[in-house]
């Protein structure tokens, strides 16, 4: 997805708090560590779900609930994996839900305000790990340090055959998680080493730049 689509509207109101909706606990764990490295102003609360389908199914009711009490200086960020979906259509679908609940979005602000932001993780959380392979190598020293110089791994958002599956194969081959990738353990171990500024995942940098537009960053 072209990065230029994401930053057409300036965000200049002081934002005090972020409500962040994510698919699963591993993303919640990673963001709990990563967000304080990026945000210097707003507080945040992260809510995880039982996968993308669960998040999207519950989203209309949740947004309608937010509409009744959300403070004007609060913002909502909805994060979902692209998986095999068309990311433009996926984002449009979720933004439509937000508009139906009465919220302004980047493509359709309400009275000039953008209240809900949809960010697509391309393809999955593990793409962010490939995007900061130095952090993975620090967390799991037996992995090949130069892995992401290989063509198959050079673009973390375009790894074929499933990103988490590729990540699991690399770690298993290096002697980690022999019975299968433990996503929570991986998130807890890797996120502390990650440097948001250096991450090579374009989808991660879109999220980072969004967060940095809030006043106080």
C-alpha positions in Angstrom: 0.0 0.0 0.0 1.5 3.4 -1.0 2.6 5.2 2.1 1.4 8.6 0.8 -2.2 7.6 1.3 -1.9 7.8 5.1 -0.9 11.4 6.0 -3.1 13.7 4.1 -4.7 15.3 7.2 -2.7 17.3 9.7 -3.3 16.3 13.3 -2.7 19.4 15.4 -5.0 18.9 18.5 -3.3 17.9 21.7 -4.2 14.3 22.2 -4.3 13.1 25.8 -5.0 9.4 25.4 -5.2 6.6 22.8 -7.5 3.6 22.8 -5.8 0.9 20.8 -7.7 -2.1 19.5 -5.5 -5.1 18.3 -6.2 -8.6 17.1 -4.3 -10.7 19.7 -2.3 -10.7 22.9 1.1 -10.9 21.2 0.5 -7.5 19.5 -0.7 -6.1 22.8 2.5 -7.4 24.6 4.8 -5.9 21.8 3.0 -2.5 21.7 3.1 -2.2 25.5 6.9 -2.2 25.3 7.2 -0.3 22.0 4.8 2.6 22.5 6.7 4.3 25.3 9.7 4.4 23.0 7.6 6.4 20.5 5.0 8.4 22.4 6.0 11.3 24.7 2.6 12.8 25.3 -0.6 10.7 25.3 -1.3 7.8 27.6 -2.6 4.6 26.1 -4.7 1.5 26.7 -4.5 -1.6 24.5 -7.3 -4.1 24.1 -6.6 -7.4 22.4 -9.1 -9.8 20.8 -9.3 -13.4 19.7 -8.1 -12.7 16.2 -9.1 -10.4 13.3 -12.6 -11.9 12.9 -13.4 -11.3 16.6 -12.1 -7.7 16.5 -14.2 -6.9 13.4 -17.3 -8.6 14.7 -17.2 -6.7 17.9 -16.1 -3.4 16.4 -19.5 -1.8 15.5 -20.8 -2.2 19.1 -17.5 -1.0 20.6 -17.4 2.1 18.4 -21.0 2.9 19.2 -20.1 2.6 22.9 -17.1 4.9 22.4 -19.3 7.4 20.7 -21.3 7.9 23.9 -18.4 8.8 26.1 -15.1 9.3 24.3 -13.4 12.5 25.3 -12.7 15.0 22.5 -9.0 14.8 23.2 -8.9 11.0 22.9 -8.3 9.0 19.8 -8.9 5.4 18.7 -6.4 3.3 16.7 -7.6 0.1 15.2 -4.8 -2.3 14.1 -5.4 -5.5 12.0 -3.2 -7.8 10.1 -3.5 -7.8 6.3 -3.2 -11.6 6.1 -4.5 -12.4 2.6 -6.8 -9.4 2.3 -6.6 -6.4 0.0 -5.3 -3.8 2.4 -7.1 -0.9 0.7 -10.5 -2.7 0.9 -9.8 -3.9 4.5 -9.0 -0.4 5.6 -12.1 1.0 3.8 -14.3 -1.5 5.4 -13.2 -0.6 8.9 -13.2 3.1 8.3 -16.8 2.8 7.1 -17.7 1.2 10.4 -16.1 4.2 12.2 -18.0 6.7 10.1 -21.3 4.8 10.6 -20.7 5.2 14.4 -20.2 8.9 13.9 -16.5 9.2 13.9 -14.2 11.2 11.6 -11.5 9.2 9.8 -8.5 10.4 7.7 -10.5 9.9 4.5 -13.6 11.6 5.9 -12.9 13.9 8.9 -15.8 15.1 11.0 -15.8 18.9 11.4 -12.1 18.8 10.5 -11.3 16.2 13.2 -9.8 12.7 12.7 -10.9 10.6 15.6 -10.3 7.0 14.4 -7.2 5.7 12.7 -7.0 2.3 10.9 -3.5 0.8 10.6 -2.9 -2.4 8.6 0.0 -4.6 9.8 1.6 -6.0 6.6 1.5 -8.9 6.8 1.7 -9.7 10.5 3.5 -8.8 13.7 6.3 -11.0 12.7 7.1 -8.7 9.8 8.1 -6.1 12.4 10.5 -8.6 13.8 12.1 -9.2 10.4 12.2 -5.4 10.1 14.5 -5.1 13.1 16.5 -8.3 12.8 19.2 -6.9 15.1 16.6 -7.0 17.9 15.8 -10.6 17.1 19.5 -11.5 17.1 19.9 -9.8 20.5 17.0 -11.7 21.9 17.9 -15.1 20.2 21.7 -15.0 19.6 21.8 -18.3 17.6 19.8 -16.9 14.7 21.8 -15.9 11.6 22.8 -12.3 12.1 22.7 -11.5 8.4 19.5 -13.2 7.5 17.7 -10.1 6.3 20.4 -9.4 3.7 19.1 -12.4 1.8 16.6 -11.6 -1.0 13.8 -13.7 0.6 13.9 -11.6 3.8 15.0 -8.2 2.6 11.5 -6.7 2.5 9.8 -7.7 5.7 6.4 -6.8 4.4 6.7 -9.0 1.4 8.0 -12.3 2.8 6.2 -15.1 0.9 4.5 -18.1 2.4 3.3 -16.5 5.6 5.4 -14.2 7.8 4.9 -15.9 11.1 5.5 -19.3 9.5 8.8 -18.0 8.1 9.8 -16.5 11.4 8.9 -19.8 13.2 11.1 -21.8 10.7 14.1 -19.5 11.2 13.8 -19.8 15.0 13.3 -23.5 15.0 16.3 -24.0 12.7 18.3 -22.0 15.2 17.2 -24.2 18.1 14.4 -22.1 19.6 10.7 -23.0 20.1 11.2 -26.6 18.8 7.5 -27.4 19.5 6.3 -24.3 17.7 6.5 -20.5 18.0 5.2 -19.2 21.3 4.0 -15.7 20.2 3.7 -14.2 23.7 7.2 -15.3 24.7 8.6 -14.0 21.4 6.9 -10.6 21.8 8.1 -10.3 25.4 11.7 -11.2 24.5 12.1 -9.2 21.3 10.2 -5.9 21.8 12.6 -4.7 24.5 15.4 -4.8 22.0 13.6 -3.1 19.1 14.5 0.4 17.9 11.4 2.0 16.3 13.4 4.5 14.3 15.4 1.8 12.5 12.7 -0.7 11.7 12.6 -1.6 8.0 9.0 -2.6 7.9 7.0 0.0 6.0 3.8 -0.8 7.9 5.6 -0.3 11.2 6.9 3.1 10.1 3.4 4.2 9.0 2.2 3.4 12.5 5.2 5.2 14.1 4.7 8.3 12.0 1.0 8.4 12.9 1.8 8.3 16.6 4.4 11.0 16.2 1.9 13.4 14.6 0.1 13.7 17.9 1.0 16.9 19.6 3.7 16.5 22.2 5.8 14.1 20.1 
